[in-house]
Amino acid sequence: MGVKGPQRASAPQYFSDPGLDALYQMMLVLAEEVAVLRERVDAALAVQQEGEMATRERVDARDLGDAYDPVRKDFVQRLLEPLEDLAERESKA
């Protein structure tokens, strides 16, 4: 007799087309990668502007701080705007 673990909850469906949901999930993963890369580039530029060589260690250690929050917020807003429009159209369908 096998022991069964907890059942995995079904993934939420946001759009009427499951393919669109999969595309949405893929886009979120890619957007996360882009956000990380953008922040690392900005950290590397900040290190260089301080007159140091932008090594991996210096870039990893560079905290852009709260002053970078508006940049993050703007990126997220621009990213989500088309999805919000799509979700609104889907909810009316």
C-alpha beads as a LAMMPS data file, in Angstrom:
LAMMPS data file: protein, C-alpha beads

93 atoms
92 bonds

1 atom types
1 bond types

-500.0 500.0 xlo xhi
-500.0 500.0 ylo yhi
-500.0 500.0 zlo zhi

Masses

1 110.0

Atoms # bond

1 1 1 0.000 0.000 0.000
2 1 1 1.538 3.293 -1.089
3 1 1 1.431 6.443 0.948
4 1 1 0.083 9.450 -0.885
5 1 1 1.400 12.904 -0.166
6 1 1 -0.654 16.062 -0.168
7 1 1 -2.411 16.787 -3.421
8 1 1 -1.059 19.659 -5.415
9 1 1 -3.500 22.511 -5.718
10 1 1 -4.543 23.327 -9.236
11 1 1 -2.882 26.387 -10.698
12 1 1 -5.124 29.442 -10.812
13 1 1 -6.483 30.302 -14.231
14 1 1 -6.593 34.012 -14.977
15 1 1 -7.642 33.967 -18.622
16 1 1 -10.187 31.942 -20.576
17 1 1 -7.436 30.390 -22.713
18 1 1 -4.984 28.104 -20.828
19 1 1 -2.323 28.947 -23.421
20 1 1 -2.636 32.594 -22.475
21 1 1 -2.152 31.673 -18.820
22 1 1 1.021 29.752 -19.720
23 1 1 2.276 32.716 -21.734
24 1 1 1.519 35.003 -18.790
25 1 1 3.543 32.798 -16.434
26 1 1 6.451 32.653 -18.885
27 1 1 6.368 36.425 -19.261
28 1 1 6.522 36.897 -15.494
29 1 1 9.611 34.693 -15.251
30 1 1 11.314 36.577 -18.080
31 1 1 10.332 39.928 -16.574
32 1 1 11.888 38.900 -13.270
33 1 1 15.135 38.068 -15.078
34 1 1 15.077 41.409 -16.925
35 1 1 14.476 43.294 -13.677
36 1 1 17.466 41.596 -12.041
37 1 1 19.676 42.299 -15.047
38 1 1 18.624 45.961 -15.175
39 1 1 19.414 46.404 -11.502
40 1 1 22.806 44.698 -11.896
41 1 1 23.676 46.956 -14.840
42 1 1 22.710 50.017 -12.805
43 1 1 24.765 48.726 -9.863
44 1 1 27.754 48.172 -12.173
45 1 1 27.407 51.723 -13.510
46 1 1 27.234 53.087 -9.961
47 1 1 30.403 51.188 -9.028
48 1 1 32.184 52.564 -12.091
49 1 1 31.010 56.107 -11.375
50 1 1 32.648 55.777 -7.968
51 1 1 35.918 55.147 -9.799
52 1 1 36.140 51.430 -9.085
53 1 1 36.333 48.463 -11.416
54 1 1 32.916 46.793 -11.648
55 1 1 33.796 43.288 -10.505
56 1 1 31.165 40.677 -9.700
57 1 1 31.875 41.079 -5.990
58 1 1 31.532 44.874 -6.065
59 1 1 28.345 44.743 -8.138
60 1 1 26.841 42.092 -5.845
61 1 1 27.751 44.159 -2.787
62 1 1 26.409 47.448 -4.214
63 1 1 23.043 48.320 -2.682
64 1 1 21.205 50.872 -4.778
65 1 1 19.037 51.626 -1.755
66 1 1 15.637 53.215 -1.469
67 1 1 16.523 55.810 -4.099
68 1 1 16.188 53.027 -6.700
69 1 1 12.601 52.205 -5.674
70 1 1 10.996 54.600 -8.225
71 1 1 12.942 52.867 -11.014
72 1 1 11.669 49.469 -9.845
73 1 1 8.127 50.781 -9.505
74 1 1 8.180 52.306 -12.994
75 1 1 9.413 49.025 -14.505
76 1 1 6.662 47.020 -12.804
77 1 1 3.996 49.529 -13.850
78 1 1 5.097 49.467 -17.500
79 1 1 5.221 45.681 -17.373
80 1 1 1.769 45.201 -15.890
81 1 1 -0.098 47.855 -17.853
82 1 1 -0.726 45.698 -20.953
83 1 1 -1.705 42.744 -18.745
84 1 1 -4.198 44.838 -16.824
85 1 1 -5.767 45.906 -20.107
86 1 1 -5.908 42.280 -21.281
87 1 1 -7.407 41.085 -17.991
88 1 1 -10.067 43.781 -18.208
89 1 1 -11.004 42.733 -21.757
90 1 1 -11.079 39.059 -20.706
91 1 1 -13.358 39.803 -17.755
92 1 1 -15.862 41.494 -20.063
93 1 1 -15.899 38.568 -22.514

Bonds

1 1 1 2
2 1 2 3
3 1 3 4
4 1 4 5
5 1 5 6
6 1 6 7
7 1 7 8
8 1 8 9
9 1 9 10
10 1 10 11
11 1 11 12
12 1 12 13
13 1 13 14
14 1 14 15
15 1 15 16
16 1 16 17
17 1 17 18
18 1 18 19
19 1 19 20
20 1 20 21
21 1 21 22
22 1 22 23
23 1 23 24
24 1 24 25
25 1 25 26
26 1 26 27
27 1 27 28
28 1 28 29
29 1 29 30
30 1 30 31
31 1 31 32
32 1 32 33
33 1 33 34
34 1 34 35
35 1 35 36
36 1 36 37
37 1 37 38
38 1 38 39
39 1 39 40
40 1 40 41
41 1 41 42
42 1 42 43
43 1 43 44
44 1 44 45
45 1 45 46
46 1 46 47
47 1 47 48
48 1 48 49
49 1 49 50
50 1 50 51
51 1 51 52
52 1 52 53
53 1 53 54
54 1 54 55
55 1 55 56
56 1 56 57
57 1 57 58
58 1 58 59
59 1 59 60
60 1 60 61
61 1 61 62
62 1 62 63
63 1 63 64
64 1 64 65
65 1 65 66
66 1 66 67
67 1 67 68
68 1 68 69
69 1 69 70
70 1 70 71
71 1 71 72
72 1 72 73
73 1 73 74
74 1 74 75
75 1 75 76
76 1 76 77
77 1 77 78
78 1 78 79
79 1 79 80
80 1 80 81
81 1 81 82
82 1 82 83
83 1 83 84
84 1 84 85
85 1 85 86
86 1 86 87
87 1 87 88
88 1 88 89
89 1 89 90
90 1 90 91
91 1 91 92
92 1 92 93
